[in-house]
Amino acid sequence: MNIKMLFVCLGLAGCMQYTSPDHATWEHYLHNASFMDMTETAKIAKRPVYLGNGGKLLSTTTMEKTSQKMEYGDKVTNDNIMATQYMAKLEDDLYDSLRTAGVSVERAGTDVVVILVRDAIIQRNAADISDNGADILGTIARILRKYESTYLEIAGYTDSMRDTNAAKRMSLDMAQRVGVFLSQKEIKSARMFIVGRGSARPIAAQDSIGRLTNRRVEIRIAPAR
């Protein structure tokens, strides 16, 4: 293959539209994910799966990077300090890298929440991830690989719908698609909690504009400890 043809092939590969894998294969990508809310109890129960798949607790990661061990003070206090500092850096990286319409980064206690409006990541006339969405989620995946000592709750939401079962299915589909994409980008499914909450927890009015905001995926990131 000559150099000209090589550049043509590379250019075509770079322009290829992302397509989610067949639904029948999603279990392969999400086999260690937990399909439940990311509560404190759920995180404790998930710890053996997380650690068994190469996950690292925050205390281990912090000591590896600093080559130091906190010898003074209460362990809980030290853990909280480490978690706060670690998550603050994660928040800054996400905020600096995701300055785009339809995406926001917020703090919720120690956790960090990335809110992705549906139209920012999903095709308008299809259920699959858009080119813009692939870029956004690729950026998130890159940062999540850097901050590996974290759990993720990927939650899908719809606007107000009469058919609550349909809303649940649609919201779960969005959340799973995001989870599959992240899994393809080397984010271990053992870190993931995936839920579809339908029209619950609206963040805007249920008018024509607010509905667009309520259709969303939220990625809540919590320190693994």
MIDOSE-1310 file (N, C-alpha, C; in nm, 2 decimals, decimal comma, always signed):
residues 225
mnik	+0,09/-0,12/+0,00/+0,00/+0,00/+0,00/+0,09/+0,12/+0,00; +0,07/+0,22/-0,10/+0,15/+0,34/-0,10/+0,11/+0,44/+0,01; +0,19/+0,54/+0,02/+0,16/+0,64/+0,13/+0,03/+0,71/+0,11; +0,00/+0,74/-0,02/-0,13/+0,81/-0,05/-0,25/+0,73/-0,01
mlfv	-0,25/+0,60/-0,04/-0,36/+0,52/-0,01/-0,37/+0,50/+0,15; -0,25/+0,50/+0,21/-0,25/+0,48/+0,36/-0,33/+0,60/+0,42; -0,30/+0,72/+0,38/-0,36/+0,84/+0,43/-0,51/+0,84/+0,40; -0,55/+0,79/+0,29/-0,69/+0,79/+0,25/-0,76/+0,69/+0,35
clgl	-0,70/+0,58/+0,38/-0,76/+0,48/+0,47/-0,77/+0,53/+0,61; -0,67/+0,60/+0,65/-0,67/+0,66/+0,79/-0,77/+0,77/+0,80; -0,79/+0,85/+0,69/-0,89/+0,95/+0,69/-1,03/+0,90/+0,69; -1,06/+0,79/+0,62/-1,19/+0,73/+0,62/-1,22/+0,67/+0,76
agcm	-1,12/+0,61/+0,82/-1,14/+0,55/+0,95/-1,17/+0,65/+1,06; -1,11/+0,77/+1,04/-1,13/+0,88/+1,14/-1,27/+0,94/+1,12; -1,33/+0,92/+1,00/-1,46/+0,98/+0,97/-1,58/+0,88/+0,99; -1,54/+0,76/+1,02/-1,65/+0,66/+1,04/-1,74/+0,69/+1,16
qyts	-1,87/+0,68/+1,13/-1,97/+0,71/+1,24/-1,97/+0,60/+1,34; -1,98/+0,64/+1,47/-1,99/+0,53/+1,57/-2,13/+0,47/+1,56; -2,13/+0,34/+1,58/-2,25/+0,26/+1,59/-2,24/+0,17/+1,71; -2,35/+0,17/+1,79/-2,35/+0,08/+1,90/-2,35/-0,07/+1,85
pdha	-2,28/-0,16/+1,92/-2,28/-0,30/+1,89/-2,43/-0,35/+1,90; -2,45/-0,47/+1,84/-2,58/-0,53/+1,84/-2,63/-0,55/+1,99; -2,75/-0,53/+2,01/-2,81/-0,53/+2,15/-2,78/-0,67/+2,21; -2,78/-0,77/+2,13/-2,76/-0,91/+2,19/-2,62/-0,92/+2,25
tweh	-2,53/-0,83/+2,22/-2,39/-0,84/+2,27/-2,36/-0,75/+2,39; -2,46/-0,67/+2,43/-2,44/-0,57/+2,54/-2,41/-0,64/+2,67; -2,46/-0,76/+2,69/-2,43/-0,83/+2,81/-2,28/-0,86/+2,82; -2,21/-0,88/+2,71/-2,07/-0,90/+2,71/-1,99/-0,78/+2,76
ylhn	-2,04/-0,66/+2,72/-1,97/-0,54/+2,76/-2,01/-0,50/+2,90; -2,12/-0,54/+2,95/-2,17/-0,49/+3,08/-2,19/-0,60/+3,18; -2,11/-0,71/+3,16/-2,14/-0,83/+3,24/-2,11/-0,81/+3,39; -2,02/-0,72/+3,42/-1,99/-0,69/+3,56/-2,06/-0,57/+3,62
asfm	-2,15/-0,51/+3,54/-2,22/-0,39/+3,58/-2,33/-0,43/+3,68; -2,37/-0,34/+3,77/-2,48/-0,36/+3,86/-2,60/-0,28/+3,81; -2,71/-0,34/+3,79/-2,83/-0,27/+3,75/-2,92/-0,23/+3,87; -2,87/-0,13/+3,94/-2,93/-0,08/+4,06/-2,88/+0,06/+4,09
dmte	-2,94/+0,13/+4,19/-2,89/+0,26/+4,23/-2,76/+0,24/+4,30; -2,67/+0,34/+4,29/-2,54/+0,34/+4,35/-2,55/+0,39/+4,49; -2,61/+0,31/+4,58/-2,62/+0,35/+4,72/-2,49/+0,31/+4,80; -2,47/+0,36/+4,92/-2,35/+0,32/+5,00/-2,35/+0,17/+5,02
taki	-2,47/+0,11/+5,05/-2,47/-0,04/+5,07/-2,44/-0,11/+4,94; -2,48/-0,06/+4,82/-2,45/-0,12/+4,70/-2,31/-0,12/+4,66; -2,24/-0,01/+4,70/-2,10/+0,01/+4,67/-2,02/-0,09/+4,76; -2,06/-0,11/+4,88/-1,99/-0,20/+4,97/-2,01/-0,35/+4,91
akrp	-2,13/-0,38/+4,87/-2,16/-0,51/+4,81/-2,08/-0,54/+4,68; -2,05/-0,43/+4,61/-1,99/-0,44/+4,48/-1,83/-0,45/+4,49; -1,78/-0,41/+4,61/-1,64/-0,40/+4,62/-1,56/-0,53/+4,58; -1,61/-0,65/+4,62/-1,53/-0,77/+4,58/-1,53/-0,79/+4,43
vylg	-1,63/-0,76/+4,36/-1,63/-0,77/+4,21/-1,54/-0,66/+4,16; -1,54/-0,54/+4,21/-1,46/-0,43/+4,17/-1,31/-0,47/+4,18; -1,28/-0,51/+4,30/-1,14/-0,55/+4,33/-1,09/-0,67/+4,25; -1,19/-0,77/+4,24/-1,15/-0,89/+4,16/-1,13/-0,87/+4,02
nggk	-1,17/-0,75/+3,96/-1,15/-0,72/+3,82/-1,04/-0,61/+3,81; -0,95/-0,60/+3,90/-0,84/-0,51/+3,89/-0,86/-0,37/+3,94; -0,98/-0,35/+4,01/-1,01/-0,21/+4,06/-0,92/-0,18/+4,18; -0,89/-0,05/+4,20/-0,81/-0,01/+4,31/-0,89/+0,09/+4,40
llst	-0,88/+0,07/+4,53/-0,94/+0,16/+4,62/-0,86/+0,29/+4,62; -0,93/+0,40/+4,66/-0,86/+0,53/+4,65/-0,74/+0,54/+4,74; -0,75/+0,48/+4,86/-0,63/+0,49/+4,95/-0,51/+0,42/+4,88; -0,53/+0,31/+4,81/-0,42/+0,24/+4,74/-0,36/+0,33/+4,63
ttme	-0,45/+0,38/+4,55/-0,40/+0,47/+4,44/-0,33/+0,59/+4,49; -0,38/+0,65/+4,59/-0,31/+0,77/+4,64/-0,18/+0,74/+4,70; -0,16/+0,63/+4,77/-0,03/+0,60/+4,82/+0,07/+0,56/+4,71; +0,02/+0,50/+4,61/+0,11/+0,46/+4,49/+0,16/+0,59/+4,42
ktsq	+0,08/+0,69/+4,41/+0,12/+0,81/+4,34/+0,20/+0,90/+4,42; +0,18/+0,90/+4,56/+0,26/+0,99/+4,64/+0,38/+0,92/+4,71; +0,38/+0,79/+4,71/+0,48/+0,71/+4,78/+0,48/+0,74/+4,93; +0,37/+0,79/+4,98/+0,36/+0,82/+5,12/+0,24/+0,76/+5,18
kmey	+0,25/+0,74/+5,31/+0,14/+0,68/+5,39/+0,11/+0,78/+5,50; -0,02/+0,82/+5,51/-0,06/+0,91/+5,62/-0,05/+0,83/+5,75; +0,04/+0,88/+5,84/+0,06/+0,81/+5,97/-0,01/+0,88/+6,08; -0,05/+1,00/+6,06/-0,11/+1,08/+6,17/-0,26/+1,11/+6,15
gdkv	-0,34/+1,12/+6,25/-0,48/+1,15/+6,24/-0,56/+1,03/+6,23; -0,69/+1,05/+6,23/-0,79/+0,95/+6,22/-0,80/+0,90/+6,08; -0,81/+0,77/+6,06/-0,82/+0,71/+5,93/-0,94/+0,76/+5,84; -1,05/+0,77/+5,91/-1,17/+0,82/+5,84/-1,15/+0,96/+5,79
tndn	-1,09/+1,05/+5,88/-1,06/+1,19/+5,84/-0,96/+1,19/+5,72; -0,86/+1,11/+5,73/-0,76/+1,11/+5,62/-0,82/+1,06/+5,49; -0,91/+0,96/+5,50/-0,97/+0,91/+5,38/-1,06/+1,02/+5,32; -1,13/+1,09/+5,40/-1,22/+1,20/+5,35/-1,14/+1,31/+5,28
imat	-1,02/+1,34/+5,34/-0,93/+1,44/+5,28/-0,88/+1,40/+5,15; -0,84/+1,27/+5,14/-0,79/+1,22/+5,01/-0,90/+1,22/+4,91; -1,02/+1,18/+4,95/-1,13/+1,17/+4,85/-1,17/+1,31/+4,80; -1,17/+1,40/+4,89/-1,21/+1,54/+4,85/-1,11/+1,60/+4,75
qyma	-0,98/+1,58/+4,78/-0,87/+1,63/+4,69/-0,88/+1,56/+4,55; -0,89/+1,42/+4,56/-0,90/+1,34/+4,44/-1,01/+1,38/+4,35; -1,13/+1,40/+4,41/-1,25/+1,43/+4,33/-1,25/+1,57/+4,28; -1,18/+1,66/+4,36/-1,17/+1,80/+4,31/-1,09/+1,81/+4,18
kled	-0,98/+1,73/+4,18/-0,90/+1,73/+4,06/-0,98/+1,67/+3,94; -1,05/+1,56/+3,97/-1,14/+1,50/+3,86/-1,24/+1,60/+3,81; -1,30/+1,67/+3,90/-1,40/+1,78/+3,86/-1,34/+1,88/+3,77; -1,22/+1,93/+3,81/-1,15/+2,03/+3,73/-1,12/+1,98/+3,59
dlyd	-1,07/+1,86/+3,58/-1,04/+1,80/+3,45/-1,16/+1,78/+3,36; -1,27/+1,74/+3,42/-1,40/+1,73/+3,35/-1,45/+1,86/+3,30; -1,45/+1,96/+3,39/-1,50/+2,09/+3,36/-1,42/+2,16/+3,25; -1,29/+2,14/+3,26/-1,20/+2,21/+3,15/-1,21/+2,14/+3,02
slrt	-1,25/+2,01/+3,02/-1,25/+1,93/+2,89/-1,39/+1,93/+2,83; -1,49/+1,96/+2,90/-1,63/+1,94/+2,85/-1,71/+2,07/+2,84; -1,64/+2,18/+2,79/-1,71/+2,30/+2,78/-1,78/+2,31/+2,64; -1,90/+2,24/+2,64/-1,98/+2,23/+2,52/-2,13/+2,23/+2,56
agvs	-2,21/+2,27/+2,46/-2,35/+2,28/+2,48/-2,41/+2,15/+2,52; -2,50/+2,15/+2,62/-2,57/+2,03/+2,66/-2,50/+1,95/+2,76; -2,39/+1,99/+2,81/-2,31/+1,92/+2,90/-2,27/+2,01/+3,02; -2,29/+1,96/+3,14/-2,26/+2,03/+3,26/-2,19/+1,94/+3,36
vera	-2,11/+2,00/+3,45/-2,04/+1,92/+3,55/-2,07/+1,99/+3,68; -2,12/+1,90/+3,78/-2,16/+1,96/+3,91/-2,10/+1,87/+4,02; -2,09/+1,93/+4,14/-2,05/+1,86/+4,26/-2,17/+1,82/+4,34; -2,17/+1,70/+4,39/-2,27/+1,66/+4,48/-2,21/+1,59/+4,60
gtdv	-2,17/+1,67/+4,70/-2,09/+1,62/+4,82/-1,95/+1,59/+4,77; -1,91/+1,47/+4,79/-1,78/+1,42/+4,74/-1,79/+1,38/+4,60; -1,91/+1,34/+4,55/-1,93/+1,29/+4,42/-1,92/+1,40/+4,31; -1,90/+1,36/+4,19/-1,91/+1,46/+4,07/-2,01/+1,40/+3,98
vvil	-2,10/+1,49/+3,93/-2,20/+1,45/+3,84/-2,19/+1,52/+3,70; -2,18/+1,44/+3,60/-2,18/+1,49/+3,46/-2,32/+1,48/+3,40; -2,38/+1,59/+3,36/-2,52/+1,58/+3,31/-2,51/+1,60/+3,16; -2,56/+1,50/+3,08/-2,55/+1,50/+2,94/-2,69/+1,50/+2,88
vrda	-2,73/+1,62/+2,83/-2,86/+1,63/+2,76/-2,87/+1,54/+2,64; -2,98/+1,47/+2,63/-2,99/+1,37/+2,52/-2,94/+1,41/+2,39; -2,99/+1,53/+2,34/-2,95/+1,58/+2,21/-2,81/+1,61/+2,19; -2,73/+1,62/+2,30/-2,59/+1,64/+2,30/-2,51/+1,51/+2,27
iiqr	-2,57/+1,40/+2,29/-2,50/+1,27/+2,28/-2,57/+1,17/+2,19; -2,70/+1,18/+2,17/-2,78/+1,08/+2,10/-2,83/+1,15/+1,97; -2,83/+1,07/+1,86/-2,89/+1,12/+1,73/-3,03/+1,16/+1,75; -3,07/+1,27/+1,68/-3,20/+1,32/+1,69/-3,31/+1,23/+1,64
naad	-3,28/+1,15/+1,53/-3,38/+1,07/+1,47/-3,36/+0,92/+1,49; -3,27/+0,89/+1,58/-3,24/+0,75/+1,61/-3,19/+0,74/+1,75; -3,19/+0,61/+1,80/-3,16/+0,59/+1,94/-3,01/+0,58/+1,97; -2,93/+0,59/+1,86/-2,78/+0,56/+1,88/-2,71/+0,68/+1,91
isdn	-2,58/+0,66/+1,96/-2,50/+0,77/+2,00/-2,45/+0,85/+1,87; -2,45/+0,98/+1,88/-2,42/+1,07/+1,76/-2,27/+1,08/+1,76; -2,22/+1,14/+1,65/-2,08/+1,17/+1,63/-2,03/+1,26/+1,74; -2,11/+1,37/+1,77/-2,08/+1,46/+1,88/-2,07/+1,39/+2,01
gadi	-2,17/+1,30/+2,03/-2,18/+1,22/+2,15/-2,06/+1,13/+2,17; -2,01/+1,07/+2,06/-1,89/+0,99/+2,07/-1,77/+1,07/+2,11; -1,76/+1,19/+2,06/-1,65/+1,28/+2,10/-1,65/+1,31/+2,25; -1,78/+1,35/+2,30/-1,79/+1,38/+2,44/-1,77/+1,26/+2,53
lgti	-1,82/+1,15/+2,50/-1,81/+1,03/+2,58/-1,66/+0,98/+2,57; -1,60/+1,00/+2,46/-1,46/+0,96/+2,45/-1,37/+1,05/+2,54; -1,40/+1,17/+2,55/-1,33/+1,26/+2,65/-1,35/+1,22/+2,79; -1,48/+1,19/+2,82/-1,51/+1,14/+2,96/-1,44/+1,01/+2,99
aril	-1,43/+0,92/+2,89/-1,36/+0,79/+2,91/-1,21/+0,81/+2,94; -1,15/+0,90/+2,86/-1,01/+0,93/+2,88/-0,99/+0,98/+3,02; -1,07/+1,07/+3,08/-1,05/+1,12/+3,21/-1,08/+1,01/+3,32; -1,18/+0,93/+3,29/-1,21/+0,82/+3,38/-1,10/+0,71/+3,39
rkye	-1,03/+0,70/+3,28/-0,92/+0,60/+3,29/-0,81/+0,66/+3,38; -0,79/+0,79/+3,38/-0,69/+0,86/+3,46/-0,73/+0,85/+3,61; -0,86/+0,87/+3,64/-0,91/+0,86/+3,77/-0,98/+0,72/+3,79; -0,90/+0,62/+3,80/-0,95/+0,48/+3,80/-1,02/+0,44/+3,93
styl	-0,99/+0,51/+4,04/-1,04/+0,46/+4,17/-1,18/+0,53/+4,19; -1,27/+0,50/+4,10/-1,40/+0,56/+4,11/-1,51/+0,46/+4,07; -1,63/+0,47/+4,12/-1,75/+0,40/+4,08/-1,83/+0,50/+3,99; -1,91/+0,44/+3,90/-1,99/+0,52/+3,81/-2,13/+0,48/+3,82
eiag	-2,22/+0,57/+3,84/-2,37/+0,54/+3,82/-2,41/+0,61/+3,70; -2,45/+0,53/+3,60/-2,50/+0,59/+3,47/-2,65/+0,58/+3,47; -2,72/+0,69/+3,48/-2,86/+0,69/+3,49/-2,93/+0,77/+3,37; -3,03/+0,70/+3,31/-3,10/+0,76/+3,20/-3,23/+0,82/+3,25
ytds	-3,27/+0,93/+3,19/-3,40/+0,99/+3,22/-3,47/+1,03/+3,09; -3,61/+1,04/+3,10/-3,69/+1,09/+2,99/-3,76/+1,21/+3,04; -3,84/+1,27/+2,95/-3,93/+1,37/+2,99/-4,06/+1,30/+3,04; -4,16/+1,38/+3,07/-4,29/+1,32/+3,13/-4,36/+1,25/+3,01
mrdt	-4,39/+1,12/+3,04/-4,46/+1,04/+2,94/-4,57/+0,96/+3,01; -4,68/+0,95/+2,93/-4,80/+0,87/+2,99/-4,77/+0,73/+3,02; -4,69/+0,67/+2,93/-4,65/+0,53/+2,94/-4,53/+0,52/+3,03; -4,54/+0,50/+3,15/-4,42/+0,49/+3,24/-4,33/+0,38/+3,21
naak	-4,39/+0,27/+3,17/-4,30/+0,15/+3,13/-4,21/+0,18/+3,01; -4,27/+0,25/+2,91/-4,20/+0,29/+2,79/-4,09/+0,39/+2,83; -4,12/+0,48/+2,93/-4,02/+0,58/+2,97/-3,90/+0,51/+3,04; -3,93/+0,40/+3,12/-3,83/+0,33/+3,19/-3,74/+0,26/+3,09
rmsl	-3,80/+0,20/+2,98/-3,73/+0,13/+2,88/-3,63/+0,22/+2,81; -3,69/+0,34/+2,77/-3,61/+0,43/+2,69/-3,49/+0,49/+2,77; -3,52/+0,52/+2,90/-3,41/+0,57/+2,98/-3,30/+0,47/+3,01; -3,34/+0,34/+3,03/-3,25/+0,24/+3,05/-3,16/+0,21/+2,92
dmaq	-3,23/+0,22/+2,81/-3,16/+0,20/+2,68/-3,05/+0,31/+2,67; -3,08/+0,43/+2,70/-2,98/+0,54/+2,69/-2,86/+0,51/+2,78; -2,89/+0,48/+2,91/-2,79/+0,45/+3,00/-2,70/+0,33/+2,96; -2,76/+0,23/+2,91/-2,69/+0,11/+2,87/-2,60/+0,15/+2,75
rvgv	-2,65/+0,22/+2,65/-2,56/+0,26/+2,54/-2,44/+0,34/+2,58; -2,46/+0,43/+2,68/-2,34/+0,50/+2,73/-2,25/+0,40/+2,80; -2,30/+0,31/+2,88/-2,22/+0,21/+2,95/-2,14/+0,12/+2,85; -2,20/+0,08/+2,74/-2,14/+0,00/+2,64/-2,03/+0,08/+2,58
flsq	-2,05/+0,21/+2,54/-1,95/+0,29/+2,48/-1,83/+0,30/+2,57; -1,85/+0,33/+2,70/-1,74/+0,35/+2,80/-1,67/+0,21/+2,81; -1,74/+0,10/+2,81/-1,67/-0,03/+2,82/-1,58/-0,05/+2,70; -1,63/-0,01/+2,58/-1,54/-0,02/+2,46/-1,42/+0,07/+2,47
keik	-1,43/+0,17/+2,55/-1,31/+0,26/+2,57/-1,23/+0,23/+2,70; -1,24/+0,10/+2,74/-1,15/+0,05/+2,84/-1,19/+0,09/+2,99; -1,32/+0,13/+3,00/-1,37/+0,16/+3,14/-1,44/+0,03/+3,18; -1,38/-0,03/+3,29/-1,43/-0,16/+3,33/-1,58/-0,16/+3,38
sarm	-1,66/-0,25/+3,34/-1,80/-0,25/+3,38/-1,81/-0,28/+3,53; -1,71/-0,34/+3,59/-1,71/-0,36/+3,74/-1,72/-0,23/+3,81; -1,70/-0,12/+3,75/-1,71/+0,01/+3,81/-1,85/+0,07/+3,80; -1,93/+0,01/+3,72/-2,06/+0,07/+3,68/-2,18/+0,02/+3,75
fivg	-2,27/+0,12/+3,78/-2,41/+0,10/+3,82/-2,49/+0,16/+3,71; -2,59/+0,09/+3,66/-2,67/+0,14/+3,54/-2,82/+0,13/+3,58; -2,89/+0,24/+3,56/-3,03/+0,25/+3,59/-3,10/+0,33/+3,49; -3,23/+0,30/+3,47/-3,32/+0,38/+3,39/-3,43/+0,43/+3,48
rgsa	-3,44/+0,56/+3,50/-3,54/+0,62/+3,60/-3,66/+0,68/+3,53; -3,67/+0,66/+3,40/-3,79/+0,72/+3,33/-3,80/+0,87/+3,35; -3,92/+0,91/+3,38/-3,94/+1,06/+3,40/-3,92/+1,11/+3,54; -3,87/+1,03/+3,63/-3,84/+1,07/+3,77/-3,74/+1,18/+3,77
rpia	-3,74/+1,25/+3,88/-3,63/+1,35/+3,91/-3,61/+1,46/+3,79; -3,72/+1,52/+3,74/-3,70/+1,62/+3,64/-3,61/+1,74/+3,69; -3,53/+1,80/+3,61/-3,45/+1,91/+3,65/-3,49/+2,04/+3,58; -3,60/+2,03/+3,50/-3,65/+2,15/+3,44/-3,80/+2,13/+3,43
aqds	-3,87/+2,24/+3,39/-4,02/+2,24/+3,37/-4,05/+2,14/+3,26; -4,17/+2,08/+3,26/-4,21/+1,99/+3,15/-4,28/+2,06/+3,04; -4,22/+2,18/+3,00/-4,27/+2,25/+2,88/-4,18/+2,21/+2,76; -4,20/+2,27/+2,65/-4,13/+2,23/+2,52/-3,98/+2,24/+2,54
igrl	-3,93/+2,34/+2,61/-3,79/+2,36/+2,62/-3,74/+2,27/+2,74; -3,81/+2,27/+2,85/-3,77/+2,19/+2,96/-3,76/+2,04/+2,93; -3,85/+2,00/+2,85/-3,85/+1,85/+2,81/-3,71/+1,81/+2,75; -3,66/+1,90/+2,67/-3,53/+1,87/+2,61/-3,42/+1,85/+2,71
tnrr	-3,43/+1,93/+2,82/-3,33/+1,91/+2,93/-3,35/+1,79/+3,02; -3,48/+1,76/+3,04/-3,51/+1,64/+3,12/-3,47/+1,51/+3,05; -3,47/+1,51/+2,92/-3,42/+1,39/+2,85/-3,27/+1,39/+2,86; -3,21/+1,30/+2,94/-3,07/+1,32/+2,97/-3,01/+1,19/+3,02
veir	-2,88/+1,18/+3,03/-2,80/+1,08/+3,10/-2,72/+1,15/+3,20; -2,72/+1,10/+3,32/-2,63/+1,16/+3,43/-2,53/+1,05/+3,47; -2,40/+1,09/+3,47/-2,29/+1,00/+3,51/-2,25/+1,05/+3,65; -2,28/+0,98/+3,75/-2,24/+1,02/+3,89/-2,11/+0,94/+3,92
iapa	-2,01/+1,01/+3,96/-1,88/+0,95/+3,98/-1,85/+0,96/+4,13; -1,82/+0,85/+4,19/-1,80/+0,84/+4,34/-1,66/+0,78/+4,37; -1,59/+0,82/+4,47/-1,46/+0,76/+4,50/-1,48/+0,62/+4,55; -1,39/+0,53/+4,51/-1,40/+0,39/+4,55/-1,32/+0,38/+4,68
r	-1,38/+0,35/+4,79/-1,31/+0,34/+4,92/-1,38/+0,24/+5,01
